[in-house]
Amino acid sequence: MLASTIEAGAFDAVSINLNTTLRNLPLAPPVVVDPATSVRDALRTIDARGAEAAVIVDTGRSVPLGIVTLRDALRCIVDDDCDLAGPVAGIMTGGLASLSAEATVHQATVLMFRRGMRHLILTGADGHLFNVISQGDLYGMQAADSASLASAILATRSIEALAAQTAEVRRFAARRLAEGSGAEALCGWISALNDLIALQAIDLVEGQFELPYVPWCWLVFGSEGRLEQTLVTDQDNGIVFAAASATEAADLRQRFLPFAQAVNLALDACGFPLCTGQIMAGNPTWCLSLDEWKQRFGGWMSVPEPEALLNACIFFDFRPLYGRDDLVTELQHWLLQRSKGNTAFARAMAGNALLQEPPLSWWRDFRLGGNRDYPHTLDLKGQGIRLFVDVLRILALAHGVEHTNTIERLRGVRAALRMPLEEAAAIAAAFYQIQRLRLQNQVSGEFPEATNRLNPDRLHELDRQILKEAFRQARILQRRLRLDYLA
């Protein structure tokens, strides 16, 4: 039943979403011209290709020097500030930000929105030109009204105004849900817009502090780290910074903490509640140097205590949000080198992941109860989404998959697990079905104070049967994990 929602072939093909690697987008080859090419000839080349712009490339090294667009050229001609016979390098826009072709659509979207860029140059690992992506390429992948909402977020100049935009994001998501948007796309756009809000909040707060002049980065964990945020989410964040010694790290931490605590309060004012477990950058425990983060992860992996890992699992979903991405990239590579093939670590994580079973009884109905306040309900997060997230986190770490998004992790490990396409497609469909019900429940659920709690009697018969099948897919996934690590 669920496999028909995401056909096997579609699952195996490149899925165009916010987690898609830019290298895999179906982009036309870039228009490339030499810096000495005349403006007239460059414009003729752009027009002949039906393009919007051309990249000016140092032909000796294939390094992008700048870009010229039809819009920019027209402005120069109208202003009588353009010699059509002169070199195109004279009117190009140089010093543009570029992004690796291995980055994701999400990263490109956030960067282009934040900097107001119409085009973004993509480079290969060697720094040479790979391609160019435009706002038009990205707008084709997003909801029609998300661009104006993103612009409004980035135009705010106070935390109070930013809080109002957070409410707009909630309304935007509820509207898109009612119009039939899928859970994958909707969670991705909620996460992208929430990223912009968090980035803007950090920007506004940072100007109030004199921060140490060292490389640092704001980290996000949990659902934000996986790009799977829904309408109700709290904060899970931290800071990583560069330090040459433990003494320097202790000093830098004291200088970062007031800033981090102010950001946490600003995010709280914007509708992202303070984490009840204190997993926030303003907590000294999670404001660490790069070496200290390595020691923290190393401790969890070398002596995998079940209770410690149970509390630490969301940290393994980290990604960079603001600052120096290279610090986070180094930490991610270091972590994957140590987690790949680490059977003792995977076994300990698996034991925790299997503590919670799908809420199905032996006669194939829902198993309810267990919660005093909401006795006739299911926890769509703890008894549903978490089962998929926990298993695929373990499998991704064990097989060295860099993705943090749950379904991208599934795509990354499928071949190594020799998992049939139909099985993977059914698992993905099950995950998104539960996410869809979570989103609907958060908009119009029976328990506003417990938005992940669902009374299955409120579902019509078809949704009841699909939800049961979704839980059975979670059971199949858990069975794989048990056979691999605990049999």
C-alpha positions as CSV (number, residue, x, y, z in Angstrom):
1,M,0.0,0.0,0.0
2,L,2.7,2.5,1.0
3,A,5.1,1.7,-1.7
4,S,2.7,3.2,-4.2
5,T,3.1,6.6,-2.5
6,I,6.8,6.6,-3.5
7,E,7.3,4.3,-6.4
8,A,10.5,2.2,-6.2
9,G,12.0,3.7,-9.4
10,A,11.3,7.3,-8.2
11,F,12.9,6.5,-4.8
12,D,16.0,5.2,-6.5
13,A,16.2,8.1,-9.0
14,V,17.7,11.5,-8.0
15,S,15.0,13.1,-5.8
16,I,14.9,16.9,-6.3
17,N,14.3,18.4,-2.9
18,L,16.1,20.6,-0.4
19,N,18.5,17.8,0.4
20,T,19.5,17.2,-3.2
21,T,23.2,17.8,-4.0
22,L,23.6,20.7,-6.4
23,R,25.8,18.5,-8.6
24,N,22.7,16.3,-9.2
25,L,20.4,19.1,-10.4
26,P,19.3,19.0,-14.0
27,L,21.0,22.3,-15.0
28,A,21.9,23.3,-18.5
29,P,25.7,23.7,-19.1
30,P,26.9,27.2,-18.1
31,V,27.6,29.9,-20.7
32,V,31.4,30.6,-20.4
33,V,33.3,33.5,-22.0
34,D,36.9,34.7,-21.8
35,P,37.5,38.0,-20.0
36,A,38.8,39.5,-23.2
37,T,35.6,38.7,-25.2
38,S,33.7,41.9,-26.3
39,V,30.5,42.8,-24.5
40,R,28.7,42.5,-27.9
41,D,29.9,38.9,-28.5
42,A,29.3,37.9,-24.9
43,L,25.7,39.1,-25.2
44,R,25.3,37.3,-28.5
45,T,26.5,34.1,-26.9
46,I,24.1,34.5,-23.9
47,D,21.2,35.2,-26.3
48,A,22.0,32.2,-28.6
49,R,22.0,29.9,-25.6
50,G,18.7,31.3,-24.3
51,A,20.5,31.9,-21.0
52,E,20.3,34.8,-18.4
53,A,24.0,35.1,-17.7
54,A,27.5,34.2,-18.6
55,V,30.4,33.3,-16.3
56,I,33.7,35.0,-17.0
57,V,36.4,32.4,-16.6
58,D,40.2,32.6,-16.5
59,T,40.8,30.2,-19.4
60,G,44.3,29.3,-18.3
61,R,43.0,27.9,-15.0
62,S,39.3,27.5,-15.5
63,V,38.7,29.6,-12.4
64,P,35.5,31.8,-12.4
65,L,36.3,35.5,-12.2
66,G,32.8,37.0,-12.3
67,I,29.5,37.0,-14.0
68,V,27.6,39.2,-16.4
69,T,23.8,39.0,-16.8
70,L,21.5,40.4,-19.4
71,R,19.9,42.6,-16.7
72,D,23.3,44.1,-15.7
73,A,24.4,44.7,-19.3
74,L,21.1,46.4,-20.2
75,R,21.5,48.7,-17.2
76,C,25.0,49.7,-18.4
77,I,23.7,50.3,-21.9
78,V,20.8,52.4,-20.8
79,D,23.1,54.4,-18.5
80,D,25.4,55.0,-21.5
81,D,28.2,53.4,-19.4
82,C,29.0,50.5,-21.7
83,D,31.4,50.1,-24.7
84,L,30.0,47.2,-26.6
85,A,33.3,46.6,-28.3
86,G,35.2,46.6,-25.0
87,P,36.0,43.6,-22.9
88,V,33.2,42.0,-21.0
89,A,35.4,41.9,-17.9
90,G,34.8,45.7,-17.7
91,I,31.1,45.2,-16.9
92,M,31.2,41.9,-15.0
93,T,30.3,41.5,-11.4
94,G,33.4,40.1,-9.6
95,G,34.0,38.8,-6.1
96,L,30.7,36.8,-6.0
97,A,30.2,34.1,-3.4
98,S,30.5,30.6,-4.7
99,L,29.4,27.3,-3.4
100,S,30.7,23.8,-3.8
101,A,28.8,21.6,-6.2
102,E,28.6,19.0,-3.3
103,A,26.5,21.4,-1.2
104,T,22.7,21.0,-1.1
105,V,19.8,22.9,-2.5
106,H,19.0,24.0,1.0
107,Q,22.4,25.6,1.5
108,A,22.2,27.4,-1.9
109,T,18.7,28.6,-1.1
110,V,19.7,30.0,2.3
111,L,22.9,31.7,0.9
112,M,21.1,33.3,-2.0
113,F,18.2,34.5,0.1
114,R,20.5,36.0,2.7
115,R,22.7,37.8,0.2
116,G,20.0,38.8,-2.2
117,M,21.9,37.0,-5.0
118,R,20.2,36.2,-8.4
119,H,22.9,33.8,-9.5
120,L,25.4,31.6,-7.6
121,I,28.5,30.1,-9.0
122,L,29.1,26.4,-8.3
123,T,32.7,25.1,-8.2
124,G,34.3,21.6,-8.1
125,A,36.7,20.3,-5.5
126,D,39.6,21.9,-7.5
127,G,38.0,25.4,-7.4
128,H,37.2,25.3,-11.1
129,L,33.8,26.3,-12.5
130,F,31.2,23.5,-12.3
131,N,28.0,25.4,-13.2
132,V,25.9,28.4,-12.2
133,I,22.4,28.3,-10.5
134,S,19.8,31.1,-10.6
135,Q,17.0,32.1,-8.4
136,G,14.7,30.9,-11.1
137,D,16.2,27.4,-10.8
138,L,15.4,27.4,-7.1
139,Y,12.0,29.0,-7.3
140,G,10.9,26.1,-9.4
141,M,11.4,23.9,-6.4
142,Q,9.6,25.9,-3.8
143,A,6.2,27.1,-2.8
144,A,5.1,30.3,-4.7
145,D,4.8,32.5,-1.6
146,S,8.0,31.3,0.3
147,A,10.3,33.7,-1.5
148,S,8.4,36.8,-0.4
149,L,8.2,35.3,3.2
150,A,12.0,34.8,3.1
151,S,12.5,38.4,1.9
152,A,10.3,39.7,4.8
153,I,12.3,37.6,7.3
154,L,15.6,39.0,6.1
155,A,14.3,42.6,6.1
156,T,13.5,42.5,9.9
157,R,15.7,44.7,12.1
158,S,14.4,43.7,15.6
159,I,13.7,40.5,17.5
160,E,10.1,41.6,17.9
161,A,9.6,41.9,14.2
162,L,11.3,38.6,13.7
163,A,8.8,36.9,16.1
164,A,6.0,38.1,13.9
165,Q,7.6,36.4,10.9
166,T,7.8,33.2,12.8
167,A,4.0,33.3,13.2
168,E,3.9,33.9,9.4
169,V,5.9,30.8,8.8
170,R,3.4,28.8,10.8
171,R,0.5,30.2,8.8
172,F,2.4,29.6,5.6
173,A,2.9,25.9,6.5
174,A,-0.7,25.4,7.6
175,R,-1.9,26.9,4.3
176,R,0.4,24.7,2.2
177,L,-0.7,21.7,4.2
178,A,-4.3,22.4,3.5
179,E,-3.5,22.8,-0.2
180,G,-2.0,19.3,-0.2
181,S,1.7,19.9,0.0
182,G,3.7,16.7,0.8
183,A,5.3,16.2,4.1
184,E,8.8,16.0,2.6
185,A,8.6,19.3,0.8
186,L,6.8,21.0,3.6
187,C,9.2,20.0,6.4
188,G,12.0,21.0,4.2
189,W,10.6,24.5,3.7
190,I,9.7,24.9,7.4
191,S,13.3,24.1,8.2
192,A,14.7,26.5,5.5
193,L,12.5,29.4,6.7
194,N,13.3,28.6,10.4
195,D,17.0,28.6,9.4
196,L,16.6,32.1,8.0
197,I,14.9,33.3,11.2
198,A,17.7,31.8,13.3
199,L,20.3,33.3,11.1
200,Q,18.7,36.7,11.3
201,A,18.4,36.4,15.1
202,I,22.1,35.6,15.4
203,D,22.9,38.5,13.1
204,L,20.9,40.9,15.3
205,V,22.4,39.7,18.5
206,E,26.0,39.4,17.3
207,G,26.1,43.1,16.7
208,Q,25.7,43.6,20.5
209,F,28.8,41.7,21.4
210,E,32.5,41.8,20.8
211,L,33.2,38.2,20.0
212,P,36.7,36.6,19.9
213,Y,38.4,36.9,16.6
214,V,38.7,33.1,16.1
215,P,36.9,30.7,13.7
216,W,33.5,29.6,15.2
217,C,30.2,28.1,14.0
218,W,26.7,27.8,15.4
219,L,25.6,24.2,15.3
220,V,22.0,22.8,15.1
221,F,21.0,19.3,16.2
222,G,17.9,17.0,16.2
223,S,15.1,17.7,13.8
224,E,16.7,21.0,12.7
225,G,19.9,19.3,12.0
226,R,18.0,16.7,9.9
227,L,15.9,19.4,8.1
228,E,12.8,17.7,9.4
229,Q,11.2,20.4,11.6
230,T,7.5,20.6,12.0
231,L,5.2,23.3,13.3
232,V,6.2,22.8,16.9
233,T,9.9,22.7,17.7
234,D,12.2,23.8,20.5
235,Q,15.9,24.7,20.4
236,D,18.8,22.2,20.1
237,N,22.0,24.0,19.3
238,G,25.6,24.5,20.2
239,I,28.8,26.3,19.3
240,V,32.1,25.0,18.0
241,F,35.2,27.2,17.9
242,A,38.9,26.9,17.2
243,A,41.3,26.9,20.2
244,A,45.0,25.9,20.4
245,S,44.8,24.5,24.0
246,A,42.5,23.6,26.8
247,T,43.4,26.8,28.6
248,E,42.5,28.9,25.5
249,A,39.3,27.0,25.0
250,A,38.2,27.7,28.6
251,D,38.9,31.4,28.1
252,L,37.1,31.6,24.7
253,R,34.1,29.7,26.1
254,Q,33.6,32.4,28.8
255,R,33.6,35.0,26.1
256,F,31.2,33.2,23.8
257,L,28.6,32.2,26.5
258,P,27.0,35.6,27.0
259,F,26.4,35.9,23.3
260,A,25.1,32.4,23.0
261,Q,22.7,32.9,25.9
262,A,21.4,36.1,24.3
263,V,20.8,34.2,21.1
264,N,19.0,31.4,23.0
265,L,16.7,34.1,24.6
266,A,16.1,35.8,21.2
267,L,15.1,32.5,19.6
268,D,12.8,31.8,22.5
269,A,11.2,35.2,21.9
270,C,10.8,34.2,18.3
271,G,8.7,31.1,19.1
272,F,11.5,28.5,19.5
273,P,11.2,27.5,23.2
274,L,14.3,27.0,25.4
275,C,15.3,23.3,25.4
276,T,14.1,21.7,28.6
277,G,17.1,19.4,28.5
278,Q,19.4,22.5,28.2
279,I,20.9,21.4,24.8
280,M,21.7,24.9,23.9
281,A,24.8,26.9,22.9
282,G,24.4,29.0,26.1
283,N,25.1,26.0,28.2
284,P,28.9,25.6,28.8
285,T,28.5,21.9,28.2
286,W,27.7,22.5,24.5
287,C,29.9,25.5,23.8
288,L,33.1,23.7,23.0
289,S,36.3,23.9,21.0
290,L,36.7,21.6,18.0
291,D,39.0,19.3,20.0
292,E,36.6,19.3,22.9
293,W,33.7,18.2,20.6
294,K,35.9,15.4,19.3
295,Q,36.6,14.3,22.9
296,R,32.9,14.4,23.7
297,F,31.9,12.3,20.6
298,G,35.0,10.1,21.2
299,G,33.9,9.4,24.8
300,W,30.4,8.4,23.6
301,M,31.8,6.0,21.0
302,S,34.8,4.5,22.9
303,V,32.8,3.7,26.1
304,P,29.2,3.4,24.7
305,E,27.2,3.6,27.9
306,P,23.5,3.0,26.9
307,E,22.1,5.8,29.1
308,A,24.6,8.3,27.9
309,L,24.0,7.4,24.3
310,L,20.3,7.6,24.8
311,N,20.7,11.2,25.8
312,A,23.4,12.0,23.2
313,C,21.8,10.5,20.1
314,I,20.4,13.8,18.7
315,F,24.0,15.3,18.7
316,F,24.9,12.9,15.9
317,D,22.4,14.8,13.6
318,F,24.5,18.0,13.7
319,R,25.0,20.5,10.8
320,P,26.4,24.0,10.6
321,L,24.1,27.0,10.6
322,Y,26.1,30.2,11.0
323,G,29.8,30.8,10.8
324,R,32.7,28.7,9.6
325,D,31.4,25.6,8.0
326,D,34.9,24.1,7.7
327,L,35.0,23.5,11.5
328,V,31.9,21.4,11.2
329,T,33.1,19.6,8.1
330,E,36.2,18.5,9.9
331,L,34.2,17.3,12.8
332,Q,31.8,15.4,10.6
333,H,34.7,13.7,8.7
334,W,36.4,12.8,12.0
335,L,33.2,11.4,13.4
336,L,32.4,9.2,10.4
337,Q,36.0,7.8,10.3
338,R,35.5,6.6,13.9
339,S,31.9,5.4,13.6
340,K,32.2,3.5,10.4
341,G,32.5,-0.2,11.2
342,N,32.5,0.5,15.0
343,T,30.4,-2.5,15.9
344,A,30.5,-2.0,19.7
345,F,29.2,1.5,19.3
346,A,26.5,0.5,16.8
347,R,25.4,-2.4,19.0
348,A,25.0,0.0,22.0
349,M,23.0,2.5,19.9
350,A,20.9,-0.4,18.5
351,G,20.0,-1.5,22.0
352,N,18.6,1.9,22.7
353,A,16.8,2.2,19.4
354,L,14.9,-1.0,20.0
355,L,13.7,-0.1,23.4
356,Q,10.6,1.6,21.8
357,E,8.5,-0.6,19.6
358,P,5.8,0.4,17.2
359,P,2.4,0.8,18.9
360,L,0.8,-2.3,17.3
361,S,-0.8,-5.1,19.2
362,W,-0.4,-8.8,18.2
363,W,-3.9,-8.8,16.6
364,R,-2.8,-6.0,14.3
365,D,-4.6,-3.1,15.9
366,F,-3.1,-0.1,17.7
367,R,-1.7,-0.6,21.2
368,L,-2.9,2.4,23.2
369,G,-2.5,3.5,26.8
370,G,0.7,4.0,28.9
371,N,0.1,7.7,29.2
372,R,-1.8,8.9,32.2
373,D,-2.9,12.3,30.8
374,Y,-3.7,11.0,27.3
375,P,-4.6,7.3,27.7
376,H,-6.3,6.6,24.4
377,T,-3.6,8.1,22.1
378,L,-0.5,7.4,20.1
379,D,2.7,9.5,20.2
380,L,3.4,10.1,16.6
381,K,6.9,11.4,17.4
382,G,8.1,9.1,20.1
383,Q,6.4,6.0,18.9
384,G,6.5,6.8,15.2
385,I,9.0,9.2,13.7
386,R,11.7,8.4,16.3
387,L,11.8,4.7,15.3
388,F,12.8,5.6,11.7
389,V,15.2,8.3,12.8
390,D,17.0,6.2,15.4
391,V,17.5,3.1,13.1
392,L,18.7,5.1,10.1
393,R,21.0,7.2,12.2
394,I,22.8,4.1,13.4
395,L,23.0,2.6,9.9
396,A,24.3,5.8,8.4
397,L,27.0,6.2,11.0
398,A,28.0,2.5,10.7
399,H,28.3,2.8,6.9
400,G,30.0,6.3,6.7
401,V,27.0,8.1,5.2
402,E,27.4,11.9,5.6
403,H,23.7,12.9,5.3
404,T,21.8,13.8,8.4
405,N,18.3,13.8,6.8
406,T,16.5,10.5,7.6
407,I,15.4,9.6,4.1
408,E,18.7,10.7,2.6
409,R,20.4,8.4,5.1
410,L,18.1,5.6,3.8
411,R,19.2,6.3,0.2
412,G,22.8,6.3,1.3
413,V,22.7,2.9,3.1
414,R,20.3,1.0,0.8
415,A,22.9,-0.5,-1.5
416,A,25.2,-1.5,1.4
417,L,22.3,-3.2,3.1
418,R,21.2,-4.9,-0.2
419,M,17.7,-3.5,0.5
420,P,15.2,-4.0,-2.3
421,L,14.0,-0.7,-3.9
422,E,10.4,-1.6,-3.0
423,E,11.3,-2.0,0.7
424,A,13.1,1.3,0.8
425,A,10.3,3.1,-1.0
426,A,7.8,1.7,1.5
427,I,9.9,2.8,4.4
428,A,10.2,6.3,3.0
429,A,6.4,6.5,2.4
430,A,5.7,5.3,5.9
431,F,8.0,8.0,7.4
432,Y,6.3,10.7,5.4
433,Q,2.8,9.5,6.2
434,I,3.5,9.8,9.9
435,Q,5.0,13.2,9.3
436,R,1.9,14.3,7.4
437,L,-0.3,13.2,10.3
438,R,1.9,15.0,12.8
439,L,1.6,18.2,10.8
440,Q,-2.2,17.9,10.5
441,N,-2.4,17.2,14.2
442,Q,-0.3,20.2,15.1
443,V,-2.7,22.4,13.1
444,S,-6.0,21.0,14.2
445,G,-5.3,18.2,16.8
446,E,-7.5,17.3,19.7
447,F,-4.8,18.2,22.2
448,P,-3.2,21.7,21.6
449,E,-0.9,21.2,24.6
450,A,0.3,17.8,23.3
451,T,0.5,18.2,19.5
452,N,2.2,14.8,18.8
453,R,-0.6,12.9,20.6
454,L,-3.2,11.5,18.3
455,N,-6.4,9.6,19.1
456,P,-6.6,7.1,16.3
457,D,-10.4,7.0,16.6
458,R,-10.4,10.5,15.0
459,L,-9.0,9.1,11.8
460,H,-11.1,7.8,9.0
461,E,-10.7,4.1,8.1
462,L,-8.3,4.6,5.2
463,D,-5.9,6.7,7.3
464,R,-6.1,4.2,10.1
465,Q,-5.1,1.4,7.8
466,I,-2.3,3.4,6.3
467,L,-1.0,4.4,9.7
468,K,-1.0,0.7,10.8
469,E,1.0,-0.1,7.7
470,A,3.4,2.7,8.4
471,F,4.1,1.3,11.9
472,R,4.6,-2.1,10.4
473,Q,7.3,-0.6,8.1
474,A,9.0,0.7,11.3
475,R,8.9,-2.8,12.7
476,I,10.5,-4.2,9.5
477,L,13.3,-1.6,9.8
478,Q,13.8,-2.4,13.4
479,R,14.0,-6.1,12.6
480,R,16.9,-5.4,10.2
481,L,18.8,-3.5,12.9
482,R,18.2,-6.3,15.4
483,L,19.5,-9.0,13.0
484,D,22.5,-6.9,12.0
485,Y,23.7,-6.0,15.5
486,L,21.9,-7.9,18.2
487,A,21.2,-11.3,16.8
